[in-house]
Amino acid sequence: MPAQKAPTRDLRGRALTYLAEILAYERKPATNHHLAARDVDNLEAILRAGLKDRSVLVRQEAVMALARIGTGDDLPVLERVAATDPGISKGIDAKYPGHYPVRYAAGLAIERLARRLQQQ
């Protein structure tokens, strides 16, 4: 049997987006839940593990997913990502140096999550 290739970063990123949608559905009080609480916890752990993926794009997807479905417990996690994520984009030249796209996305996610939590 041939060896399987590792999932691409695009596939890993999309998977996190889909997990966030599943979690959002499962958290709605009015829905007919299909997953056990333990399974929901496992999905949440997988989503948070995406914050440590080797790909900047996957980490960005994880950050934005937490903005959509995260809890108050995720704010300190996002703050840590906003301060320490190592991913840097290549700058064009001295006038347009590189930046930290995951840190930027985490900052936006913090604002979005905090706003969503205040509205609940």
C-alpha positions as CSV (number, residue, x, y, z in Angstrom):
1,M,0.0,0.0,0.0
2,P,1.5,3.4,-1.0
3,A,2.3,5.9,1.8
4,Q,-0.4,8.6,2.3
5,K,0.6,12.2,1.8
6,A,0.2,14.6,4.7
7,P,-2.8,16.9,4.4
8,T,-1.9,20.2,2.7
9,R,-2.1,23.4,4.5
10,D,-5.2,24.3,2.5
11,L,-6.9,21.1,3.6
12,R,-5.9,21.6,7.2
13,G,-7.2,25.2,7.1
14,R,-10.5,24.3,5.6
15,A,-10.9,21.5,8.1
16,L,-10.6,24.0,10.9
17,T,-13.2,26.2,9.3
18,Y,-15.6,23.2,9.1
19,L,-14.9,22.2,12.7
20,A,-15.8,25.8,13.8
21,E,-19.1,25.5,11.9
22,I,-19.8,22.1,13.6
23,L,-19.0,23.5,17.0
24,A,-21.2,26.6,16.4
25,Y,-24.1,24.3,15.6
26,E,-23.5,22.0,18.5
27,R,-23.4,25.0,20.9
28,K,-26.8,26.4,19.9
29,P,-29.2,25.5,22.7
30,A,-32.1,25.0,20.3
31,T,-30.4,22.5,18.1
32,N,-30.8,18.7,18.1
33,H,-27.2,17.8,19.2
34,H,-25.5,15.0,17.4
35,L,-22.2,14.9,19.3
36,A,-21.5,13.9,22.8
37,A,-19.9,16.5,25.1
38,R,-16.6,14.6,25.0
39,D,-16.6,14.8,21.2
40,V,-17.3,18.5,21.3
41,D,-14.3,18.9,23.7
42,N,-12.1,16.9,21.3
43,L,-13.1,19.1,18.4
44,E,-12.3,22.2,20.4
45,A,-8.9,20.8,21.3
46,I,-8.2,20.1,17.6
47,L,-9.2,23.6,16.7
48,R,-6.9,25.1,19.3
49,A,-4.1,22.8,18.2
50,G,-4.4,24.6,14.8
51,L,-2.8,27.7,16.6
52,K,0.5,25.7,16.6
53,D,0.4,24.4,13.1
54,R,3.5,24.9,11.0
55,S,1.6,26.9,8.4
56,V,0.8,30.6,8.9
57,L,-2.3,30.1,6.8
58,V,-3.6,27.3,9.1
59,R,-2.8,29.4,12.2
60,Q,-4.8,32.3,10.7
61,E,-7.8,30.0,10.1
62,A,-7.6,28.8,13.7
63,V,-7.5,32.3,15.0
64,M,-10.5,33.4,12.9
65,A,-12.4,30.3,13.9
66,L,-11.9,31.1,17.6
67,A,-13.2,34.6,16.8
68,R,-16.4,33.0,15.6
69,I,-16.9,30.3,18.2
70,G,-14.4,30.9,21.0
71,T,-15.3,31.5,24.7
72,G,-13.9,33.8,27.3
73,D,-11.2,31.3,28.0
74,D,-9.9,31.8,24.5
75,L,-9.1,35.5,25.0
76,P,-5.8,34.9,26.8
77,V,-4.9,32.3,24.2
78,L,-5.5,34.8,21.4
79,E,-3.6,37.5,23.3
80,R,-0.6,35.2,23.6
81,V,-0.8,34.5,19.8
82,A,-1.1,38.2,19.1
83,A,2.1,38.8,21.1
84,T,4.3,35.9,20.1
85,D,3.3,34.1,16.8
86,P,6.6,33.7,14.9
87,G,5.2,33.8,11.4
88,I,6.4,36.8,9.4
89,S,5.7,37.6,5.8
90,K,8.5,38.6,3.5
91,G,8.7,42.3,2.9
92,I,8.9,43.8,-0.6
93,D,11.7,46.2,0.3
94,A,12.7,48.6,3.1
95,K,9.6,50.8,2.5
96,Y,7.3,47.8,2.8
97,P,8.9,45.5,5.3
98,G,7.4,42.2,6.4
99,H,4.7,41.9,9.0
100,Y,3.2,39.3,11.3
101,P,-0.1,38.2,9.7
102,V,-1.2,35.8,12.4
103,R,-0.5,38.3,15.1
104,Y,-2.6,40.8,13.2
105,A,-5.4,38.3,12.7
106,A,-5.3,37.4,16.4
107,G,-5.7,41.1,17.3
108,L,-8.8,41.3,15.1
109,A,-10.1,38.0,16.5
110,I,-9.7,39.4,20.1
111,E,-11.8,42.4,19.2
112,R,-14.4,40.3,17.4
113,L,-14.6,37.7,20.2
114,A,-14.8,40.3,23.0
115,R,-17.6,42.1,21.1
116,R,-19.5,38.8,20.6
117,L,-19.2,37.9,24.2
118,Q,-20.5,41.3,25.3
119,Q,-23.6,40.8,23.2
120,Q,-24.4,37.4,24.8
